[in-house]
Amino acid sequence: MPVDRPTFSESWYRVAELKPRLRSLVQSYRQRYRGRTWHVLRDSANNKFFRLDEASYHFIGLLDGRRQVADAWKVCCEQLGDSAPTQGEAIQLLGQLYQSNLLDADLPADAAGMFERFSKRRRKEVGGYFMNLLFSRIPLIDPDHFLDSWVKAFGWCFGPVGIFLWVVLLGTGLWALTGRVEALWDQKSGILDPSNLPWLYVCMILIKAIHEFGHGFACKHFGQQSHSGGEVHTMGIMFIVFMPLPYVDATSAWSLRNKWHRAFIGAAGMYVEVAIGAAAAIVWANSATGTLPHALAYNLIFIAGVTTILFNANPLIKFDGYYILSDLLETPNLAQRGKDYIYYLVKKYAYGVQRPRDPSHSPGERFWLVVYAIGASIYRVFISVSIILFVVDTLKYMGILLAMSGVIGWMIVPVFKWVHYLLANPELHRVRVRAQLVTVIFVTVLIGGLGIIPAPYHVRGEGVVEPGRIETVFAGADGFIDGVLPSATQVKAGGVDLVTARNHELQIERRRLLAERGLYAAYYRQARSDEPAQAQIVQGQILAVEEQLSRVDQKLAALRIQPNFDGVWVSDKADRMGGMFAKQGEPIGVLVDFQQLVIRVTTDQYVGPQVMRHSGEGSTVQMRVRGRPEVLLEGRVVKVLKAARRELPSAALGYAGGGSIAIDSEDREGTRAQEPFFEIQIEPVTESDVSAPLYAGQRVVARFALPDTPLLKQWWLTIRQVIQQRF
Amino acid sequence: MSISTNQQRMPSDAGPVQTAQVPAWTAPVGAWRMLAQRRDAPKLPKGLDAAWDAGVGLFVPMVPRRGRYLRRAERVLGMEDEYHGLAGSALRERAVQLRGLFRLGREKTADVDCALALVREVSRRELGMEPYREQVAAAVAMVDGCLVELATGEGKTLVATMPAVIAGWRGRGCHVMTVNDYLAKRDATGLGKLYSACGLNVGWVDGEMPPPDRKRAYDADITYCTNKEAAADYLRDRLQLGRMRGLTEALVEKINHGGMGGVDRLVMRGLETAIIDEADSLLIDEAVTPLIISTEVPNAEQDQAFEQAAKLVSRLEAEEHYKVNLRYRDADLTRGGKAYVAELCDGLPGIWQSPRMRDELIVQAITAKELFLNGQQYVVQEGKVVIVDESTGRLIPDRSWRHGLHQAVEAKERLEVSPAKDTMARVSFQRFFRMYRRLSGMTGTAWEARHELWQVYKLPSVRIPTHKPCIRIQHGDRVFGSSEARWTAVVEDIRGVHKSGRPVLVGTRSVEASEKLSSMLTALALKHEVLNAVRHEEEAGIVEQAGQPGRITVATNMAGRGTDIKLGPGIAKAGGLHVISTDRNESGRIDRQLYGRAGRQGDPGSAIAYVSLEDELVRKYVGGASRRASKRSGDREVSGSRMSRLFSRAQARAQRLARRQRKSVLKSDDWMEENLGFAGREY
C-alpha cells in the first residue's frame, strides 16, 4: 500500500449511513498511560473491557444514535485532522466493538450473527480447556454481593491504618525469626514429608483463598473510593498443573484511574499473604517444636514466603507480579505487546516489511517491551520444560500425553505458524523472498552453528577429598598397652612410637626359651663328646628353639609401632587405651598423610566410560569446591576404576548426605547408590594453594573435558538421557 | 435518488425485448425467491479445514470424469434413432413429461440422458445442427455442475443449450452468461426456436433495457445476459429491498402494513442456475473486479484538489522526490519529497494542510502520472478516460478506477474531473457467482486454474477432447532483445505469410501496440483491419471475416470472443489461419485462447508468439534476469528454451500474485461479513 493510512475505504458505504451508538450499559473511564489519554470501555453486563485511544474515543463519542457514522467521521476529521481515524480504521473499530457486543445499531439485531459469535466463543473456550489442561480456569461463584457487605469491615486494611499495621506486623514477624533462621532452614526438609502434605495443601488453599479475597476486597475498596465500580463477579477454581487453587477475576481494576491503586489491587493478594506469614512467624517462634500449631505455622510461613516470591511476585508469568509491573510501567498488555514489538522489529529490520504496524505507543515503552519479551520468553522455555518434566515424572503415561500436548502447544504450533506466515501472509508479499531467505539463513546458521561447529564439552562428577595415604595401625601383637601417642600428632617416618605395649607372657616365654636354649646348648656340648650321633639331633632342637625365640622377639618388637611414613597420627581412643589389652590385629588408630590428597569422584554411567575413553589417566581436570564456587583448582586423573560399583566412597556424595547421587532407599547408611557408578581418582595439581587449601572430606565438583562436540549433539544427548532415565 | 453503475448505466430507453408468454404466477414466486435468496456466499474454510480443502482440491481434478462423461454421451447418442422417429407432437409430449420430472426434482440419471437426447433431436430439427459426442459429453458434465474445457470453435453456444433446457425445465430461472450484450442477443434470438420447441421461453438483457423489460427477461425460463447485467440487476434489487433483508422481514412487513415494500419492483427472481461462457475470464480474471452501484456526489473542492495535485506533481522529480515500483505498480514519496511537497503546499487551502491527506493525493497523482499511461491503461475518447483491460487490451467504457484514481488520471489529462461517487452497493463477481446454487461453465482454457476453481467455486474442471484432432502447428516463441526488433520481425512474418495468401490474425496487448503495428503495416502498404474499440457487432463482423484469403487483422487479444473465424475457400489447403501473438500475457490461458483461434475444428493453422525482453511481463516479474539478458543480446534474436522458460517463470509469478490477491479479497470479504454484522449483510 503506498500510503500508511489511506483515508478512504471501499467498504465505507456499508457503515456510512448507520446510526450506531454504544450500548447504554457501557461505561467509560479515562486513564493516562505515559502521557497519553486512553479510554477504557467497560461492559457492565459481562465485565469485559475495551481500550480506545483518544481519537477513536472521540469518534465513538460522537455516535449518539442520531448522528450518522459518516457525519461523525467528518466532524472528527475536521476537529482532529490527521490523527482522526481513517475510514478503514473507523470500520475496524466499529467491527471490533460490535464483536465485543458493545455496539447498538439502529438495525434489527443480527440474531444469527450474534448466535454464531456466541457459539464460536464457546467453542474457543471449550477448546481452550482441552488445549490447556495444565492451566485451566473454572468460574464458579459471584462474590460481588458478599464483598459489598463486608468491604466496610475489611476495606481499612488497604488504607493508611492498614498499611501501618501491616508494617508493624511484618516487623514483629521478622523480629521473631531473627536468630532462628537456622531452625527455620533446617525444618524445610520436613515440609514435603508425606505426613505433612495434607496439612500443607490445606494451608495452601486457606492462604490462597484469603489471598484472592485480598484482591477482591482491595478492588472493591478502591473502586468504591473512586466511584468507578470495582465489581468482582467471578470467583472460581483454577488448575495449575492439576493443583486446584482459588482465583478471582479482578479485571474491573482496569477502570481505576490511579495506577497505584491498580498496582495495589494486584499486590493485595501478596500483601495479605505476607501479613499471614508474619503472624505465622510469631506463632512459630513461640510454640514448641513438634506441636501442631508449630508445624502449621511453618507451613504458612513457607507458602507465604516461597510461593509468593516464586509465583505471585514473578512478573514473567501472568500472575500478580505481571499486572503490578505493567501498571507501574504504564504499559498495559505488556506481554502481548512485548511479543508484538519483537515481531515488529523482526519484520521491519530482518524481513524489510514496508510499514509494519508498530505496537508501541511511545519511545519510552519500547525498552520495556523488548526487555520483558526477551525475559519472558526465556523464562517461558525454562518453566515449560520444568513443567513437562514434572508432569512426566508424576503421571508417567498420562503425563506423556499431557507433555506432548504441551510440546505441541508451546513449540510445534508456533513453528508451524511461523512457517505459515512466511509462506502465505499477504504482509510479506513484496519481501517474501527476503523474509524466507533471512529466516532460512538464520535457521541454517543457528543449526549449523549448534550442530556442526564443535563446542567445548564438559561433564561433571562429584567427589570427596580424601588423604592420599591412609593406613590403619593395628596392634602388632597381643599385649597391654603402655602408651599411645596422642591423636592428631604430626609424626615422621620411623620417629616416635605410636603405640607401645608390653606382654609379660611373651617375655616369660622368651626367658623360658633362652633357658631352653642354654639347656640344649649344654646337651650339645655333652653329646658332641659322648655320642656324636645324638649331637646332630640336639643341634636341630637348638635351631627350633632359636626359631621360636626369634618369633617371640618379633612379637615383642611389634608391641612397639612406629610410623612408616610422614603423616598425622589419628586415634580416637588414644587417651583411653593405656593399660588396656589389645589383641593382635585390633585397630588402634590411623596414620594419615594429609600432604598428599586424592579426590575420589563418582560419575554416572555415562560420564565414567566417556572420561575413561577420552581423558584417561594423566589428563587434567578442573575442580571447584562445594561452597566455594570462586576457587578453581586443577587436578590430574590418577586412576579410573574400570568397573562400576555401588558402594559410595563417602555418604557425603549421596542424597542423604547432601550429594547428588541417588541412594538406594533400602540402605540405612546412605552409602549404597541406586545406580552403579564409576570412580575416578584425581590428584590435585596446584597443591595446597594458600588461598584455598583442600581438606579431606570436602566435596568437590570435577569438570572433565571431553572432545569438543557440537552443542546440538550435546543437548540431544542430554534430552535422550533425561528421557531414558525416566522410562 | 439517481442510480448509476460504475460499469453500467441505468437503462434509460426501451430496447427490444425477446418476450414470450410468461405465466402469470411466476412473478410473485420469483419475488419470494429473491427475498429468500441467501446473501452470504459460503465462507472460505479456515485453518485445518482450509488445508483439507486444498488437499481435496488437488485430488478433485484427478477424478477421471472425462471418460465417464464420454461414455454417457455415447449412451445419449445411442438414443438417436429412437428420437429421430418421433413425430413433432410426440416430441413435445416427451418434453412436457420430462419438464414435470425436472420441475419436481425427481429426475434420474436416465432422465437426464433422455433430456439431452431430446434436445439434440430438437436442435437437429430446428437448427439443423446435431451436437456430436464431445458436445454432449460437455453438456452432461455441465448438468453435473462442472466447468468444461472445450477448445475454441467446438460449438460452445450449442453445448450451453442442453444444460440450459434442463435448468429451464426446473423452473427457477437459468442465467446463461455471455461475454457481451451482442452475443446475448444473438444467442437468445438464434436459439429461440430450439427453446420454444422444448416448451421454454427465452429472454435476454442488455445494458439499455428498462426495468420492466428486464423483469420480463428474467422471468423467462432462460435468460441470456452478461455477468455485469446480472450482477447489477441483483444489486439494484437488493437496494430496492433496502432494509428488508429477507423473507421473514418481508412477511412481517406484509402482515403489518399490508404493503409489499419494494417487492413488486424487483427485477430478478433469485440466483439459481448460471451457465457461464468463457468462465475462466469471469471466474478468475475478472473475479475481484467489484461491480459498484453508486451515486454521484459533486464536490467542487475535491475536484480542485485533484487538479491541484496534478499540477504539484509536475514539479516533482522522479527518484529525487518519489520512487516508483513497477512490479507492484505503486509509488511512494521519499523523505525529501515529502518535505518538498509540504513546502509547495504552504499557503494552499484546507486539505493541503493535512500531511496525510496531502501525501495521499500526491501519491495518487504520481501513480496516475507514472503508472497509468495513455494507450496502455486507458485511452481518451470524447473527453473521457476509457479504461483498457490490461489482460485483453479491450476498451471497457463505463468502468472507472477506484479510490479517486480515475479522477487523478482525468486531472492529469486535463480533462473535466468527473464527480466523486458514493458507493451504494458493491459485489465482487467472485462473491456474486458463489451465490448461485448451481454453477457450471465452459471455457477454452480452464485447466491451469482448476485448483482455484475448485477451492473458490467448488467447480470441478473437465477437459473434453476436441471432436477432430487439432492439427494446428504451434511454433516456439521467438524472443528478441529489444521491442523494436520484435516489431520488425512481426511485420516480416506478416508480410511473408500474407504473400502466401493465408489470412493473418495479430493479437496485441494494448491499444498503443495495435496502433503502432498498424502504422508499420500502413507504411508497407499492407491492407489490414484494426480492432481495438468496443463495437461488438462490427467487431464480430470483422472477426468473422478474418479467415478470408489475404486478410490481415490486428486485434487486441480478446476481440471478437465468442465469434468463430471461418476459413475462406482454399485457405485450409494453403495452411489455414496464422495467428501471431505480439506479447505473452500474464496468464498462459489468455495466450492459449489467442492461439486457439487458429486450427479450430480440425482445420489447419499455425500460431506463434513474438516477444521481447523489454516486454512488461518479464520486466515486471523477472526484472533482473530479463535486464541482464537484454543487455547481452542487444537487438538480436535470442530464441531458445532458456528464454522461453524466463517467460514461463514470469507468468507463473504473475499468476501466483493474482491468485493471492483474489484470495485476500475473499478473506477480507469474510472479515467484513463477520465484523460488520451490525451493518446488515452485504448485498
Interface residues (C-beta under 8 A of the other chain):
Chain A: M1 P2 V3 D4 R5 P6 T7 F8 E10 S11 W12 Y13 R14 V15 A16 L18 P20 G81 D82 I91 Q92 L94 G95 Q96 Y98 Q99 L103 A105 L107 P108 D110 G113 M114 R117 P426 H429 R430
Chain B: R243 R245 E249 P290 Y328 D330 A331 D332 S354 P355 R356 M357 D359 E360 V363 T367 R402 H403 G404 D422 T423 M424 A425 R426 L657 R660 S664 W671 M672 E674 N675 L676 G677 F678 A679 G680 R681 E682
